[in-house]
Amino acid sequence: MSQKPGQLKMLPISAIHPDPKNPRTDMGNLDQLAHEMKSIGQMDALTVYPHPELEGDYQIQGGHRRHAAALRAGLTELKCEVIPAPGNAAMALYTEALSTGTNHLQLDHLGQSQALQGLLTEGKTEAWIAKNFKIDKAEVKPRARLAEKPKLAKLHERGTIDLISAASILDVEAETGDGSLFESVVDELEGARWKRDQQDVTRLIEQKKANAKRDVLRAELTAQDAVEIDSENRYSGKWSKTEAVLSVTQHVEAGHQFDVSTPESVNWWAKTKAKQVSPERKAELELVRKLNGTLPTSKRARQQFVVSKIQDKKALTDAEDRELFTEVVLAVDTLTQERKQLIAQVINLPLPEPENEERTWDEAYRKRCAIWEEQAYDLIFKLTLGQQVRLYAWLQAASAEDMSHKTNLYQRDSWEKAARWKPMATWYNRLIRFFGYVPDRDEVEAMRWAADQDEQWSIGMDVDLPVGAEVVCAGCGQHQVVAGDEPTSCPTCEDIGV
């Protein structure tokens, strides 16, 4: 932050005061600095300005560590650069702390967070902060959010969690409004002896949320005198789940017991005369119950993990993205013969054909197919990511494309036919919008003929024809699509010379 040089003065140390908003909470080891200041003197002046409340005294803008070291060394006065009181003292303080941190003792993570939050509070944008302090713009706000959470900032500083995980933990309190849930997650991470990746943190958060939801349900039911079923009763064979739709009061009156293994719902159990189950069956049912309670958490954590990887632009390299897409294109469960034919055209690698009396399940033919797939993988991987995306979009329409030579594909006068036509309609719209394709006259005629069959099933199934491509025949008035310099008369009128 540029400013006009101030006046150098020797000031009594008793007249110099730290700024109470100083984000540097950790002054570090001051012994060496105090020794140097006592033995060889003060090298760099403090930057101070007139104290806003104490007349004749000064407040520090830059040099809080030197001031603390001087106090430890027993110095009575300090060399200071006295500048006019800044228009925005807080802004000057935060800027000074962040900029001098790279030249002297770097601010700890909490100090950096407090300084960044201070700059945001004072109206500076994330872009301005990123540009002036060489911080990734995407990190500015997450790092600033740690300012009010010292324990979480400490976990980030020691490397237990990364910044994305820290932001996820901060969102727990904002999302649920439950401060104790946030503290529970942080407390468990404080006991971790190694780095926890995003997936571990997401699982922990989801499990804590599920436990909290379960605890709330349990408390609500217990408050209404309901009894929770224990493991012995649950699968003893003497109790069974009841599907009766009753109120909690009615369940209690009927002597039913509740189970909240799955926090999304409550199961009620009633005493029955069912036969005794074997220990093996009981253990199996108990495992199923446990998994039914935990797998929803695993699902949410897994989905959140995928979301974070998709949102993170640096999650995968370009090569990894292309490799992933190659595997998606050649997915075994969707690699139909139609798809293979389309892929073969794109990569100019003909599909192997059965020879002589060879059958498709013969070992020799299957080996040639396996070799083709390996070669296809290498060729697809060498395509650009854009080429892969276009190929995959085409493969999505493979089944519909295979039937597009028949008018019955275009029909949608029943639910089944509409479902069959929809993928092709989607593909047509993508071709027109992204590839610049212009449907020919016969295609448009088939679409219009099919749309007229039953308006009920045509809703949402239309193809958005390219603007300017559709014209009306000057002779008979029927619609058609033209490309380039084609005549504006339909084939019928052309034949009769209209």
N, C-alpha and C positions, 0 to 999 in steps of 0.2 A: 504494500500500500504506500504510494508516494506521498510525501509531505515535505514542506519547507523545513530546512534544518533549524533546530531550536538553539537556545543559548546554553552553553556549558557552564555549570555552576557546581560548587561543592556544597552539598546540603547536609544538615544534621540528620542522622539516620532516624532520629525520633520524630522528624517532621515528614517522613516518607511512609505511606500506607499502601498495603496491597489492595487491589481491586477485589471487592467481595464476590464479583461475578467471574473471577479468574477460573477458567475451565481446567487448569492444571492442578488436579487434586493430588498427584504424586510428584513430589519434588525430586525424587530419586536420591541417590547417595550424595550428600553435600560435603562429605569430609574432605575430598580432594580439592574441590572448588574453594572451600573455606580456607584450607591450608595455603593454596596459591594466592588468594586475596590477601592473606595475612603476611606471607613471606615476600612476594614480589609485587604486590599492589593490585589495584583494580585495573583491568585492561579495557573493558568496554563499559561505556556509560549506560546508566539506566535511562529510560525514556519516561518522563513524568509530566504531569500537567497540574495546574492549581486544583486543589481538592474541592469538590462541589459543595461540601458542607463545613469543612474545618478551615477557617480563614488563616492564611499564612502557611498552611501545610500543603502537601502534594500527594497525588495518587499515581500509582504505577500503571503505565500502559505496557511497557516491555521491560523485563528484567526481574521477574518475581523470584527466580532461583538465585540470582546474584544478591538480591536483597536478603533472602533467607540465609544464604551462606555468609553474608557480611555480619548478620546478627550472631551466627554461630561463632564467627571469628572474633567477635568483640569489637568490631570497627565502630567508630562514632560518627563518621561522615562518609558520604559517597559522592562520586562524580556523576552528575546527572545532566541530561539534555532536557531542558525545560521547554516544552512546546505549549502553544495555546490550547485551551480546553477544546477537545474535538466536538464537532456538532453532534456526533453520535458516538458517545464513548463506548457503548457496548459493541458496536460494529468494529470500531478500531481495536478493541481488546481481542475479539474473536479472530479478526484478521491477523493481528500480531502473533497470537498464540499459534495459529495454524502455520503461518509462514516461517516463524523463527524456530518452530519445532524441528525443521529439517536441518537447520544450521547448528543448533545447540542440542539439548536433550529433547527428543521427540515426545510429544504428548502421548500419554497412555491411551488405550482405546476409549476409556470413559471420557477422558479430557477431549479427545477428538470429537466424540459424539456430542458432548455439551457445546463445543465450539461450533460445530456444524448446525446443531439445533438453534443456537443463538443467531447465526447468520440467516437461517430460514425465517426465524421469528422477526428479524429486523428487515425482512422483505427481499433478501437476495434469492435469486432463482437457483434451481439445481444446476442449470446450464452454466450460470456465472461461477458458482462454486467449483464445478468440475473443471472449468477452463483455467481458473486462477490458482487452483491448488492441486492440479494434476490428479484428480480423483475421478474414477468412472462415474458418469452421471447416474447410472442405474443404482450405484451404491450410496449416493448422498443421503437420500431420505431414509433407507433402512438403517444406515449407521447413525443418523441423527436420532432416530427413534429410541436408540439404546440409552440416550442421555438420562432418562428417568428410571432406568432399570440397571443399577450398578452390578447386581449379581449376574444378570444375563450378559452384560458387557464384559464381565470378567471371564465368563465361559467362552465367549468369542475370542478374547485376547489370548487365552491359554490354548486355543486351538481345539477345544472340545467340540464346538459346533461352527459351521460356516455362517456367512451372513444371511443366506436364504433361509437356513434353519432357524436362525435367531428371529427373522421376520415372521416365520410361521408361528413361533412360540408367542411373540407379541400379539399376533392375531387371535390367539386363544382367548385372551381376556376381552378383547374388543368384540369378538364374535359371541361369546357366551355370557359376558358380564360377570364372570365368576373369577375373582381375584385369587381365591384359594386354589383353583384349578391351575392357574398360571404358576403359582408358587410350588405346587406339587410337581409339575413338570421340571421346573428349575432345580428343585431340591434333589430330584432323582438324578439329573444330569451332573450335579455337583459331585456326586459320588462316583462318577464314571472315571476310569483310569486310562481311557484311550479315546481317540476321536470317534464321535458318533456321526455317521453320514446322514444325509437328508432322509433316507428311507427309514433309518432307525428312529430318528426324531419324529417323523410323521406317524409311525406306528405307535410310539409312546404317547403322542398327543391324542390320537384316535382312541387308544385304550383308556387313557385317563378320562376322556369325554364320555366313553361308554360306561365306565365305572361310576362316574358322577351321575349320569342319567339313571343308572340302575339303583344307585343309593337314594335318589329322589323318589323313585317309584316305591322302593322298599319302605322308606319313611312314611310315604303317604298311605300305604296299605296298612302298615303296622299301627299308624295312628287311628285306624278304623277297626282295630282289634283283630285284623287278619293275622294268620299264623303262616310263617314261611315253611315250606316242606323241607325236610332234611334228606340227605342222600340215602339213608336207610329206607325211608318211606317211599322216596321217589320211584325206585325201581325194585321194590320188594315183591311186587306182584299183588300186594294187598291194596295198592292205590293205582288209579288210572286217570289219565287226563279226561276232563269233562268238556264237552263242546257246548254245554248249556250257556245261553246268553243271559246272564244275570247281573244284577248290580253287585257291588262289593258287599253291601249289607246282606244281600240274599245269599251270596257265597259263604259268608261268615256264619249265617244262621243255619246253612246246610252242612256246616262242618267241613267245608272245603279248605284246602291249604293252597297257598300261591307259590309260584316259581317265577323269578325274574332273571333267569339265566341269560335270556336275550333281552337287552334293555329296550328294544322297540315294542315289546308286547309282554303281557302277563298271561301265564298259563295257570289254570286252576286244576287241582287234583282232588278226586273224591275217593273215599274208601270203598273198596269193592271186594267181592269174593273171588277175585281172579286167583288162579293157581300160582304157586311159588315159582319164581324164575330161577334158572341156574346161575351160579356165580359168574360163569363165562358170559351169559347173556346180559346179566346185570352190568358187568364191566364194559361190554360193547355199547349198551344203551347209555351208560354214563359218559363214555368217550364221545358218542354222537351228541349228547346234550352239551358237553363242553365245547365241541367244535362249532355247534350251532350258535353258541354264544360268542365265540371269538372270530369266526370267519367273516362276519359282517365288518368287523374292525379291520381285518386284513384286506378286505375288498376296498374299503374307503382309503386306507393307507396306500394301497397299490395304485388306485386311481389318482390320488394326489401326487404320488411319485411321478406318474406319467405326465400329469399336467405340468409339474415343475420342470421336467425335462423338455417338454414341448415349448414352454414359455422361455426357457433359458436358451438364448441364441448361440451360446458357446458350449452347449451340452455335448454336442458331437461335432467332429470335424467334417469337412465336405466329403472326404473319402468314406467315413463311417456312415454318413447319411446315405451315400450312394450304395454302399454295401447293404445297409438295412433295406433300402428300396428294392435292390436286386432280389433279396430274399423274399420280399413281399410279392414281387412280380412272379417269381417262380415258386410260390407257396404250393406245396404238394397237394393240400386239400382243395385247391381251386385250379390246379393245372389240368384243365380239361383238354380234350383233343382240339376243340375250337381255339382255345387260348394258345396252344402250341403252334397251330397253323399261323396265327397272327404274329406271334413272336418270331417264327421262322422267316416270315416276309421281311420284318423290320431289320433283323440282324444278318439277312442273306445266308442263312444256314439251313438248308433243306432238312426236313424231318426224315428220319430213316423209314423205309418202307419194308414190309415183310417180303422176303425173297422166296421164289418158287412155291413150295408147299408150306412154307413157314407160317406159324400161327403167332398171334400177338403175345401169347404167354410163353412162347419158347424161350429158352435161356439165351440163345445167341441174339435173338431180336431184342430182348430186354437189356442185354449188355450194350448193344448199339444205342438204344434209347438213353441209357444212363450216361454214356459218353457224350451224346448230344446235349444232355442237360448240363453237364460240366462245361462243355464248350460254350453253351448258351449263357451260362452264368458269367463266364469271363467276358464275353462280348457285351452283355447288358451292363456289366459293371463299368466298362469303358465308355459307355454313353454318358453324356452330361446329366445332371440331375433333372434339368428341364426335359430332355429327351425321355428319360425314364418316366416322368410324370405323364407326359403325353401318351407313351406306350401303355402305362397302367390304366389311364382313362379309357383307352380303346379296349383293353382287355375286359373292363367292367361291362362293356356292351357286347362281349363276344357272343353270348347265347342269342341275344336279340338280332345281332348282325347276321347270324347264321340263318335266320328265318325271314330276313328283310326282303327276300325276293318274292314273297307271297303276300297277297292283299290281306289275308286273314290276320297278319301281324298288326296291321294298322287299325283293325277293328277294335272297338271298345264298347260294344253294346251289351256287355254283361260284366259282372265283377271279375270273372276269371280272365276275360279278354283284356279288360282295362289294366289288370295287374301285369299281364304279359306285354302290353304296349308301353307301359310307363318307362321302363329302362331305355327303350329306343327313343322315346320322346325326350328323355333327359339327354341322351347322347346326341340327338339332332341339335338340341339347344346349345350344347357345349361345342359342337362342330361349328355352328354358325357364329357363336359369340367369340370363341377363342381361336378357331382355326381359319375363320373367314370363308367357310363353306357356303355355297349357294345350292340348295336343293333343285333338282331338275323338275321339268314339268310333270313327269309321271309321278314322282314322289309327292309333289304338292297335290296332285289330283287324288292320289290314294289317301292322303291325309284328310282332304276335304270330304271325300266320299265317306270315309269312316266316321268323321265327326258328325255327318248328317244322319247317321244311322240311329243314334240314340244320344240326345243331348245330356241325359242324366249322367252318363258315364264319361262324357267328354270334358267335364269341368276339371280344370287343372291338368289336362292331358295335351293341351295345344302346344304347337311348336311356334316360337316367335320367329317368323320369317324375316330375313334381313331387310332393312329399310331400303326402298328403292329397287328391290329385286322383283317385287310382285307388280305385275301390270294387268290390265284388262284388255282382252282381245278387241281390236277395233271393229272386227266383223261381227262376232256373236256375243261379246260382252262377258265371256267366261274368264275366270282368273287364271293366271299362269305365272311362272317364274322364269326370268330370262337372265342370262349372264353374258357380259360383254356386248358384242354387236349383234346378238341374235335378233331375228325379226320379232315384231310385236303382235304378229298374228298367230293364233293357235294352229296346231297341225291340221285340223279339219278345214279351217278357212284357207290355209295355204294350199291344200290339195285342190280346192275348188276355185282358187285364184282370187279370193277376196282380199 
